[in-house]
Amino acid sequence: MPKYYEDKVEDGRACGGVREDLRQCLLESPCVLQENKSPKQCLKEGHCRSLQMTFFACKRSMVSVCGVFSASSLS
């Protein structure tokens, strides 16, 4: 079970649970703890890749491409 379900208050942002899991994964990774790199740098190096892809998919699902550029909304 994802960690964000345990004793967490919902932050109200889109994909907040996955965002929190990604944040925790990066902060607890050996890249940050042992190598003293920033979480952003560790993310670029490929740490927590599965959570990053899940977060990207969640954010992408929030946008409906068909609804954004419909002809009726442009008139």
N, CA, C and O atoms as a GROMACS GRO file, in nm:
protein
  300
    1MET      N    1   0.084  -0.118   0.000
    1MET     CA    2   0.000   0.000   0.000
    1MET      C    3   0.089   0.125   0.000
    1MET      O    4   0.188   0.129   0.073
    2PRO      N    5   0.057   0.223  -0.079
    2PRO     CA    6   0.136   0.346  -0.080
    2PRO      C    7   0.140   0.411   0.057
    2PRO      O    8   0.045   0.401   0.135
    3LYS      N    9   0.250   0.476   0.085
    3LYS     CA   10   0.269   0.536   0.216
    3LYS      C   11   0.173   0.650   0.243
    3LYS      O   12   0.141   0.679   0.359
    4TYR      N   13   0.126   0.716   0.139
    4TYR     CA   14   0.042   0.834   0.162
    4TYR      C   15  -0.094   0.802   0.220
    4TYR      O   16  -0.164   0.892   0.265
    5TYR      N   17  -0.133   0.676   0.222
    5TYR     CA   18  -0.261   0.638   0.281
    5TYR      C   19  -0.252   0.631   0.433
    5TYR      O   20  -0.355   0.633   0.500
    6GLU      N   21  -0.133   0.622   0.488
    6GLU     CA   22  -0.116   0.602   0.630
    6GLU      C   23  -0.101   0.734   0.703
    6GLU      O   24   0.001   0.802   0.690
    7ASP      N   25  -0.201   0.771   0.780
    7ASP     CA   26  -0.198   0.890   0.866
    7ASP      C   27  -0.161   1.019   0.793
    7ASP      O   28  -0.086   1.100   0.846
    8LYS      N   29  -0.211   1.038   0.675
    8LYS     CA   30  -0.183   1.159   0.599
    8LYS      C   31  -0.312   1.238   0.578
    8LYS      O   32  -0.419   1.180   0.562
    9VAL      N   33  -0.299   1.367   0.580
    9VAL     CA   34  -0.411   1.454   0.550
    9VAL      C   35  -0.405   1.486   0.402
    9VAL      O   36  -0.299   1.518   0.348
   10GLU      N   37  -0.518   1.477   0.335
   10GLU     CA   38  -0.524   1.504   0.191
   10GLU      C   39  -0.489   1.650   0.166
   10GLU      O   40  -0.547   1.740   0.228
   11ASP      N   41  -0.395   1.674   0.075
   11ASP     CA   42  -0.352   1.811   0.050
   11ASP      C   43  -0.439   1.882  -0.054
   11ASP      O   44  -0.427   2.003  -0.071
   12GLY      N   45  -0.526   1.810  -0.124
   12GLY     CA   46  -0.619   1.873  -0.216
   12GLY      C   47  -0.564   1.898  -0.354
   12GLY      O   48  -0.640   1.934  -0.444
   13ARG      N   49  -0.435   1.879  -0.374
   13ARG     CA   50  -0.377   1.900  -0.507
   13ARG      C   51  -0.396   1.776  -0.592
   13ARG      O   52  -0.413   1.665  -0.541
   14ALA      N   53  -0.395   1.797  -0.722
   14ALA     CA   54  -0.407   1.685  -0.815
   14ALA      C   55  -0.291   1.589  -0.796
   14ALA      O   56  -0.176   1.632  -0.788
   15CYS      N   57  -0.320   1.462  -0.787
   15CYS     CA   58  -0.218   1.357  -0.774
   15CYS      C   59  -0.132   1.375  -0.650
   15CYS      O   60  -0.014   1.339  -0.651
   16GLY      N   61  -0.188   1.429  -0.545
   16GLY     CA   62  -0.113   1.459  -0.424
   16GLY      C   63  -0.052   1.337  -0.358
   16GLY      O   64   0.059   1.344  -0.305
   17GLY      N   65  -0.122   1.226  -0.361
   17GLY     CA   66  -0.069   1.104  -0.298
   17GLY      C   67   0.054   1.052  -0.369
   17GLY      O   68   0.152   1.014  -0.305
   18VAL      N   69   0.048   1.049  -0.501
   18VAL     CA   70   0.163   1.002  -0.578
   18VAL      C   71   0.279   1.100  -0.563
   18VAL      O   72   0.395   1.059  -0.555
   19ARG      N   73   0.248   1.228  -0.559
   19ARG     CA   74   0.350   1.332  -0.539
   19ARG      C   75   0.423   1.309  -0.405
   19ARG      O   76   0.546   1.317  -0.399
   20GLU      N   77   0.347   1.280  -0.300
   20GLU     CA   78   0.406   1.257  -0.168
   20GLU      C   79   0.492   1.131  -0.168
   20GLU      O   80   0.600   1.130  -0.109
   21ASP      N   81   0.445   1.024  -0.233
   21ASP     CA   82   0.524   0.902  -0.242
   21ASP      C   83   0.655   0.925  -0.317
   21ASP      O   84   0.760   0.876  -0.276
   22LEU      N   85   0.649   1.000  -0.426
   22LEU     CA   86   0.770   1.031  -0.503
   22LEU      C   87   0.866   1.113  -0.418
   22LEU      O   88   0.987   1.087  -0.418
   23ARG      N   89   0.814   1.209  -0.346
   23ARG     CA   90   0.896   1.292  -0.258
   23ARG      C   91   0.966   1.206  -0.153
   23ARG      O   92   1.087   1.220  -0.132
   24GLN      N   93   0.892   1.119  -0.086
   24GLN     CA   94   0.948   1.033   0.017
   24GLN      C   95   1.051   0.937  -0.041
   24GLN      O   96   1.156   0.913   0.019
   25CYS      N   97   1.021   0.881  -0.158
   25CYS     CA   98   1.114   0.789  -0.223
   25CYS      C   99   1.248   0.858  -0.249
   25CYS      O  100   1.354   0.800  -0.224
   26LEU      N  101   1.242   0.981  -0.300
   26LEU     CA  102   1.365   1.054  -0.329
   26LEU      C  103   1.441   1.090  -0.201
   26LEU      O  104   1.563   1.077  -0.196
   27LEU      N  105   1.369   1.134  -0.098
   27LEU     CA  106   1.435   1.174   0.025
   27LEU      C  107   1.499   1.057   0.099
   27LEU      O  108   1.596   1.074   0.173
   28GLU      N  109   1.444   0.937   0.078
   28GLU     CA  110   1.497   0.818   0.145
   28GLU      C  111   1.593   0.739   0.057
   28GLU      O  112   1.644   0.635   0.100
   29SER      N  113   1.620   0.786  -0.064
   29SER     CA  114   1.707   0.712  -0.156
   29SER      C  115   1.854   0.727  -0.115
   29SER      O  116   1.892   0.829  -0.057
   30PRO      N  117   1.936   0.627  -0.144
   30PRO     CA  118   2.079   0.637  -0.114
   30PRO      C  119   2.146   0.754  -0.185
   30PRO      O  120   2.245   0.808  -0.136
   31CYS      N  121   2.094   0.792  -0.296
   31CYS     CA  122   2.148   0.906  -0.371
   31CYS      C  123   2.146   1.032  -0.287
   31CYS      O  124   2.243   1.108  -0.286
   32VAL      N  125   2.037   1.056  -0.215
   32VAL     CA  126   2.025   1.175  -0.131
   32VAL      C  127   2.095   1.154   0.003
   32VAL      O  128   2.170   1.240   0.048
   33LEU      N  129   2.071   1.039   0.065
   33LEU     CA  130   2.123   1.015   0.199
   33LEU      C  131   2.273   0.993   0.204
   33LEU      O  132   2.341   1.046   0.292
   34GLN      N  133   2.327   0.916   0.110
   34GLN     CA  134   2.468   0.880   0.116
   34GLN      C  135   2.556   0.968   0.027
   34GLN      O  136   2.669   1.001   0.063
   35GLU      N  137   2.503   1.004  -0.088
   35GLU     CA  138   2.584   1.082  -0.182
   35GLU      C  139   2.561   1.232  -0.168
   35GLU      O  140   2.628   1.312  -0.234
   36ASN      N  141   2.468   1.271  -0.082
   36ASN     CA  142   2.438   1.412  -0.054
   36ASN      C  143   2.404   1.494  -0.179
   36ASN      O  144   2.442   1.610  -0.191
   37LYS      N  145   2.331   1.432  -0.270
   37LYS     CA  146   2.286   1.503  -0.389
   37LYS      C  147   2.145   1.557  -0.363
   37LYS      O  148   2.077   1.512  -0.271
   38SER      N  149   2.103   1.652  -0.444
   38SER     CA  150   1.968   1.705  -0.429
   38SER      C  151   1.867   1.605  -0.485
   38SER      O  152   1.901   1.527  -0.574
   39PRO      N  153   1.743   1.606  -0.434
   39PRO     CA  154   1.640   1.518  -0.488
   39PRO      C  155   1.620   1.539  -0.638
   39PRO      O  156   1.596   1.444  -0.713
   40LYS      N  157   1.628   1.664  -0.682
   40LYS     CA  158   1.612   1.695  -0.826
   40LYS      C  159   1.720   1.627  -0.909
   40LYS      O  160   1.692   1.572  -1.016
   41GLN      N  161   1.843   1.630  -0.861
   41GLN     CA  162   1.953   1.568  -0.932
   41GLN      C  163   1.936   1.416  -0.933
   41GLN      O  164   1.964   1.352  -1.034
   42CYS      N  165   1.892   1.358  -0.822
   42CYS     CA  166   1.870   1.213  -0.816
   42CYS      C  167   1.758   1.170  -0.910
   42CYS      O  168   1.765   1.064  -0.971
   43LEU      N  169   1.656   1.253  -0.922
   43LEU     CA  170   1.546   1.223  -1.013
   43LEU      C  171   1.595   1.221  -1.158
   43LEU      O  172   1.554   1.135  -1.236
   44LYS      N  173   1.682   1.316  -1.192
   44LYS     CA  174   1.739   1.320  -1.327
   44LYS      C  175   1.827   1.199  -1.355
   44LYS      O  176   1.840   1.156  -1.470
   45GLU      N  177   1.888   1.143  -1.251
   45GLU     CA  178   1.975   1.026  -1.266
   45GLU      C  179   1.896   0.896  -1.274
   45GLU      O  180   1.954   0.790  -1.300
   46GLY      N  181   1.765   0.902  -1.254
   46GLY     CA  182   1.682   0.783  -1.272
   46GLY      C  183   1.634   0.715  -1.146
   46GLY      O  184   1.577   0.606  -1.153
   47HIS      N  185   1.654   0.776  -1.031
   47HIS     CA  186   1.604   0.717  -0.907
   47HIS      C  187   1.452   0.736  -0.899
   47HIS      O  188   1.400   0.838  -0.943
   48CYS      N  189   1.383   0.638  -0.842
   48CYS     CA  190   1.236   0.641  -0.823
   48CYS      C  191   1.164   0.659  -0.957
   48CYS      O  192   1.064   0.730  -0.964
   49ARG      N  193   1.214   0.597  -1.059
   49ARG     CA  194   1.162   0.615  -1.195
   49ARG      C  195   1.016   0.570  -1.207
   49ARG      O  196   0.937   0.636  -1.275
   50SER      N  197   0.980   0.460  -1.142
   50SER     CA  198   0.842   0.412  -1.156
   50SER      C  199   0.742   0.510  -1.096
   50SER      O  200   0.635   0.532  -1.153
   51LEU      N  201   0.777   0.571  -0.982
   51LEU     CA  202   0.687   0.670  -0.923
   51LEU      C  203   0.683   0.798  -1.007
   51LEU      O  204   0.580   0.864  -1.015
   52GLN      N  205   0.795   0.832  -1.068
   52GLN     CA  206   0.798   0.949  -1.155
   52GLN      C  207   0.705   0.928  -1.275
   52GLN      O  208   0.632   1.019  -1.314
   53MET      N  209   0.708   0.809  -1.333
   53MET     CA  210   0.621   0.779  -1.448
   53MET      C  211   0.474   0.775  -1.405
   53MET      O  212   0.387   0.819  -1.480
   54THR      N  213   0.448   0.722  -1.287
   54THR     CA  214   0.310   0.720  -1.235
   54THR      C  215   0.259   0.861  -1.212
   54THR      O  216   0.144   0.892  -1.245
   55PHE      N  217   0.343   0.947  -1.157
   55PHE     CA  218   0.305   1.086  -1.134
   55PHE      C  219   0.279   1.158  -1.267
   55PHE      O  220   0.182   1.233  -1.280
   56PHE      N  221   0.365   1.135  -1.364
   56PHE     CA  222   0.347   1.195  -1.496
   56PHE      C  223   0.216   1.149  -1.559
   56PHE      O  224   0.141   1.230  -1.615
   57ALA      N  225   0.188   1.018  -1.550
   57ALA     CA  226   0.063   0.965  -1.607
   57ALA      C  227  -0.059   1.024  -1.536
   57ALA      O  228  -0.160   1.052  -1.601
   58CYS      N  229  -0.051   1.042  -1.406
   58CYS     CA  230  -0.161   1.100  -1.331
   58CYS      C  231  -0.186   1.244  -1.374
   58CYS      O  232  -0.300   1.282  -1.400
   59LYS      N  233  -0.080   1.323  -1.383
   59LYS     CA  234  -0.094   1.462  -1.424
   59LYS      C  235  -0.144   1.472  -1.568
   59LYS      O  236  -0.226   1.558  -1.601
   60ARG      N  237  -0.095   1.384  -1.652
   60ARG     CA  238  -0.137   1.386  -1.793
   60ARG      C  239  -0.284   1.350  -1.807
   60ARG      O  240  -0.352   1.401  -1.896
   61SER      N  241  -0.332   1.262  -1.722
   61SER     CA  242  -0.472   1.221  -1.730
   61SER      C  243  -0.567   1.334  -1.690
   61SER      O  244  -0.687   1.327  -1.717
   62MET      N  245  -0.514   1.437  -1.625
   62MET     CA  246  -0.597   1.549  -1.584
   62MET      C  247  -0.637   1.637  -1.703
   62MET      O  248  -0.734   1.712  -1.695
   63VAL      N  249  -0.562   1.628  -1.811
   63VAL     CA  250  -0.588   1.710  -1.929
   63VAL      C  251  -0.650   1.624  -2.038
   63VAL      O  252  -0.595   1.521  -2.076
   64SER      N  253  -0.763   1.666  -2.086
   64SER     CA  254  -0.828   1.596  -2.196
   64SER      C  255  -0.797   1.672  -2.325
   64SER      O  256  -0.844   1.783  -2.344
   65VAL      N  257  -0.717   1.612  -2.410
   65VAL     CA  258  -0.676   1.678  -2.534
   65VAL      C  259  -0.796   1.707  -2.623
   65VAL      O  260  -0.801   1.811  -2.689
   66CYS      N  261  -0.891   1.618  -2.627
   66CYS     CA  262  -1.008   1.638  -2.712
   66CYS      C  263  -1.092   1.758  -2.665
   66CYS      O  264  -1.146   1.832  -2.747
   67GLY      N  265  -1.101   1.776  -2.535
   67GLY     CA  266  -1.183   1.885  -2.482
   67GLY      C  267  -1.117   2.021  -2.485
   67GLY      O  268  -1.185   2.123  -2.484
   68VAL      N  269  -0.986   2.023  -2.490
   68VAL     CA  270  -0.914   2.150  -2.484
   68VAL      C  271  -0.927   2.228  -2.614
   68VAL      O  272  -0.945   2.350  -2.612
   69PHE      N  273  -0.916   2.160  -2.727
   69PHE     CA  274  -0.914   2.227  -2.856
   69PHE      C  275  -1.035   2.195  -2.942
   69PHE      O  276  -1.022   2.175  -3.063
   70SER      N  277  -1.152   2.190  -2.882
   70SER     CA  278  -1.271   2.163  -2.962
   70SER      C  279  -1.311   2.289  -3.039
   70SER      O  280  -1.289   2.400  -2.992
   71ALA      N  281  -1.369   2.270  -3.155
   71ALA     CA  282  -1.406   2.382  -3.242
   71ALA      C  283  -1.515   2.469  -3.178
   71ALA      O  284  -1.518   2.590  -3.199
   72SER      N  285  -1.604   2.409  -3.102
   72SER     CA  286  -1.713   2.486  -3.044
   72SER      C  287  -1.665   2.583  -2.937
   72SER      O  288  -1.725   2.689  -2.917
   73SER      N  289  -1.556   2.549  -2.868
   73SER     CA  290  -1.506   2.639  -2.765
   73SER      C  291  -1.425   2.755  -2.823
   73SER      O  292  -1.404   2.855  -2.754
   74LEU      N  293  -1.380   2.743  -2.947
   74LEU     CA  294  -1.302   2.848  -3.009
   74LEU      C  295  -1.387   2.955  -3.074
   74LEU      O  296  -1.338   3.065  -3.100
   75SER      N  297  -1.515   2.926  -3.101
   75SER     CA  298  -1.599   3.023  -3.170
   75SER      C  299  -1.650   3.129  -3.076
   75SER      O  300  -1.723   3.219  -3.118
   0.00000   0.00000   0.00000
